Amino acid sequence: MTASLLVAIPTMPRNDEPVNVGTTPTYKMDYEFGIMINYEVSREAIAPYIPAPLVPISLKMLDTDPEAKFYVSHYLARCGINDSVHRQNRADVFTYIKDSKGQLGMMFLSVLCEIPPTLPKKLIPKFLEMSESFMIDSDTGKCTLPHMELDSMDVSQDMVNVKMGETLFEASFKVQGTHVFHNDFVLTNSQIYHSGKDRTINFFNQEFMSAPIYDIDLAFVNAVATEQWHPLCIPSNLASVQKYGVAENPIRWYFMPHARM
């Protein structure tokens, strides 16, 4: 007995060696900065866009918010994937949900695609197809989430300007307060559904949880026909805009797509 155990010990894996977790690829993202654009909605208005068994929730966005509200959020970010030196812009529209286990999360409503300026026109359909591949419905094998092509997207530490046809969102960032995200909002970021059962799982750390969040004065924001991005992104419903992150010290996240509930 003793001899067989001694023989087996050297063949056991070392605890300090990296391992692959499951069979789903995991990606690394470095976020130089993000911009949250939040539209206040009602439970009745958002409910038709949430597939069962998910249910819409209200939440506090910032730690200083006096009450929880229902939101549709338009998120813009500048980021790089898997240690690439190339940086790209991304834009998503989502809302906030609770799943069948009672866990908080988000629900994608649409994706706004910035087309690389050097990409030949004939390759744009392939580019959109690649973007859609991250959000395939596991029952149908197709992406049912709207992916819209932006005309232009310019984001920086000082301003944002996004155009799509007659739709325009622009702002100069006049900061009127500094906060941190509320814990409920942080928890919703751990999983993002794109159907009632298919989701992306996100992993993040204190870089995100404790990041300074800069609240932007809405007097310096101009939103025109943003309901084209989603019917509930109505300019008159704009409740808040925030920015966070710095290019010199990006926030690192990891995400695992195609994780069926």
C-alpha positions in Angstrom: 0.0 0.0 0.0 2.7 2.5 1.0 4.8 1.7 -2.1 1.9 2.2 -4.5 1.1 5.6 -3.0 4.7 6.8 -3.3 4.7 5.8 -6.9 1.4 7.7 -7.6 2.4 11.0 -6.0 4.8 12.2 -8.7 2.1 11.7 -11.4 -0.4 14.0 -9.7 -0.7 17.5 -11.2 1.0 20.4 -9.4 -1.2 22.9 -7.7 0.8 25.8 -9.2 0.3 24.8 -12.8 -2.3 26.6 -15.0 -5.3 24.6 -16.0 -8.0 24.9 -18.6 -11.4 25.4 -17.1 -14.1 23.5 -19.0 -14.3 23.6 -22.8 -15.5 27.2 -23.4 -12.8 29.7 -24.5 -12.2 32.5 -22.1 -11.1 35.9 -23.4 -9.2 38.7 -21.7 -10.2 42.3 -22.2 -8.4 45.5 -21.2 -10.8 48.5 -20.9 -9.2 51.9 -21.2 -12.4 53.6 -20.3 -16.2 53.2 -20.3 -19.2 55.4 -20.7 -22.6 54.6 -19.2 -25.6 56.3 -20.7 -28.7 55.5 -18.7 -32.4 56.0 -19.6 -35.0 55.6 -16.9 -37.9 53.4 -17.9 -40.8 51.7 -16.2 -41.2 48.0 -15.4 -44.2 47.8 -17.7 -42.2 49.3 -20.6 -39.1 47.0 -20.3 -41.0 43.8 -19.5 -41.9 42.8 -23.1 -38.2 42.8 -24.0 -37.2 40.3 -21.3 -37.7 36.6 -22.2 -38.8 34.2 -19.5 -37.5 33.0 -17.1 -35.7 36.3 -16.7 -37.5 39.2 -15.0 -36.6 42.9 -15.1 -35.3 44.5 -11.9 -34.7 48.0 -10.6 -31.4 48.9 -9.1 -29.2 51.7 -7.8 -26.5 52.6 -10.3 -24.2 54.5 -8.0 -23.5 54.2 -4.3 -25.1 57.5 -3.6 -28.4 56.9 -5.5 -31.3 57.5 -3.2 -33.6 54.9 -4.8 -33.6 51.9 -7.2 -34.9 52.6 -10.7 -35.5 50.6 -13.9 -33.0 51.5 -16.6 -32.0 50.8 -20.2 -28.3 51.6 -20.5 -26.2 52.4 -23.6 -22.6 51.4 -22.9 -19.6 52.7 -24.8 -16.0 51.5 -24.3 -12.5 51.6 -25.7 -10.8 48.3 -25.2 -8.3 45.6 -26.4 -8.6 41.9 -26.5 -6.1 39.2 -25.5 -3.1 41.6 -25.1 -3.5 43.0 -28.5 -1.9 46.5 -29.0 -4.9 47.4 -31.2 -7.7 49.2 -29.5 -11.3 49.3 -30.7 -14.6 50.9 -29.6 -17.6 48.8 -28.6 -21.2 49.8 -27.9 -24.1 47.8 -26.4 -27.6 48.5 -25.2 -28.8 46.4 -22.2 -31.1 46.3 -19.2 -31.0 44.6 -15.8 -32.5 41.3 -14.8 -32.8 38.5 -12.3 -32.5 34.9 -13.5 -34.3 31.7 -12.5 -31.8 31.3 -9.6 -32.4 34.7 -8.3 -29.0 35.9 -9.4 -28.6 39.5 -10.8 -27.5 40.1 -14.4 -27.9 42.0 -17.6 -29.9 41.4 -20.8 -28.5 42.6 -24.1 -31.0 44.5 -26.2 -28.9 45.5 -29.2 -25.3 45.8 -30.3 -23.9 48.8 -32.1 -21.0 47.9 -34.3 -18.1 50.3 -35.2 -16.8 49.3 -38.6 -12.9 49.6 -38.7 -12.2 52.4 -41.2 -9.6 50.3 -43.1 -12.0 47.4 -43.6 -13.0 47.0 -47.2 -16.8 47.3 -47.8 -17.0 43.7 -49.1 -15.8 42.4 -45.8 -18.3 44.3 -43.6 -20.9 41.4 -43.7 -18.2 39.0 -42.5 -17.3 41.5 -39.7 -20.9 41.7 -38.6 -21.2 37.9 -38.7 -18.2 37.6 -36.5 -19.7 40.0 -34.0 -23.0 38.1 -34.0 -21.2 34.7 -33.4 -20.7 35.7 -29.8 -24.4 35.8 -29.3 -25.8 32.7 -30.9 -29.1 31.3 -29.6 -28.2 27.7 -28.7 -31.7 26.5 -29.8 -31.9 28.1 -33.2 -28.2 28.4 -34.0 -28.8 32.0 -35.1 -28.2 35.4 -33.5 -31.6 37.1 -32.9 -30.1 40.2 -31.3 -30.1 43.4 -33.5 -26.6 44.3 -34.6 -26.5 47.9 -36.1 -23.7 49.5 -38.1 -22.6 52.8 -36.8 -21.5 55.6 -39.1 -18.9 56.8 -36.6 -17.9 56.5 -33.0 -15.4 58.9 -31.4 -14.8 58.5 -27.6 -12.1 59.9 -25.4 -11.5 61.1 -21.8 -13.0 64.5 -22.7 -15.9 63.8 -25.1 -18.1 61.3 -27.0 -19.7 61.6 -30.4 -21.6 58.7 -31.9 -23.6 58.9 -35.2 -25.9 56.5 -37.0 -28.0 58.1 -39.7 -30.0 60.8 -38.1 -29.2 59.4 -34.6 -26.7 61.4 -32.6 -25.3 61.2 -29.1 -22.6 63.7 -28.2 -21.3 65.1 -24.9 -18.4 67.0 -23.4 -17.5 65.6 -20.0 -18.1 68.2 -17.4 -17.9 66.2 -14.2 -20.3 67.2 -11.4 -19.4 64.4 -8.9 -17.3 61.4 -8.2 -18.7 58.1 -6.9 -18.3 54.3 -7.1 -20.8 51.9 -8.6 -23.4 50.4 -6.2 -22.9 46.8 -5.3 -26.1 45.7 -7.1 -24.8 47.2 -10.4 -21.4 45.4 -9.9 -23.2 42.1 -9.4 -25.3 42.6 -12.6 -22.1 42.8 -14.6 -21.2 39.1 -13.7 -23.5 37.7 -16.4 -25.1 39.1 -19.5 -27.9 37.2 -21.3 -28.7 37.4 -25.0 -31.6 35.0 -24.8 -33.6 33.5 -22.0 -30.9 30.9 -21.5 -27.7 31.9 -23.3 -25.3 34.2 -21.5 -21.7 35.5 -21.3 -20.1 35.1 -17.9 -17.8 38.0 -16.8 -15.0 37.9 -14.3 -13.6 41.1 -12.8 -11.9 42.4 -9.7 -11.4 45.4 -7.5 -10.1 47.5 -10.4 -13.8 47.7 -11.5 -15.5 47.5 -8.2 -13.6 50.4 -6.7 -13.0 52.5 -9.8 -13.9 56.2 -9.5 -17.1 56.9 -11.4 -17.5 60.4 -12.8 -21.0 61.7 -13.0 -21.5 64.0 -16.1 -23.6 67.2 -16.2 -26.5 66.5 -18.6 -26.5 70.2 -19.6 -23.5 69.2 -21.8 -25.2 66.2 -23.4 -27.0 66.2 -26.7 -29.1 63.2 -27.7 -31.0 63.1 -31.0 -33.3 60.2 -32.1 -31.4 57.7 -29.9 -34.6 55.5 -29.9 -33.2 54.1 -33.1 -30.7 52.2 -31.0 -33.6 50.8 -28.9 -37.2 52.0 -28.6 -36.7 52.8 -24.9 -33.6 55.0 -25.5 -35.8 58.0 -25.7 -33.8 61.3 -25.3 -36.4 62.7 -22.8 -35.8 59.6 -20.6 -32.1 60.3 -20.3 -31.4 60.0 -16.5 -27.6 60.0 -16.2 -24.2 59.7 -17.9 -21.1 58.4 -16.2 -17.5 57.7 -17.3 -14.7 55.7 -15.7 -11.2 54.3 -16.4 -7.9 55.7 -17.7 -5.9 54.5 -20.7 -2.7 54.3 -18.8 -4.1 51.8 -16.3 -6.8 49.8 -18.0 -9.4 47.7 -16.1 -8.9 44.0 -16.9 -11.9 41.7 -17.3 -12.2 38.1 -18.5 -15.3 36.8 -20.2 -16.6 33.4 -21.2 -19.2 33.4 -24.0 -21.8 30.7 -24.9 -22.5 29.7 -21.3 -25.9 28.2 -21.4 -28.0 28.4 -18.2 
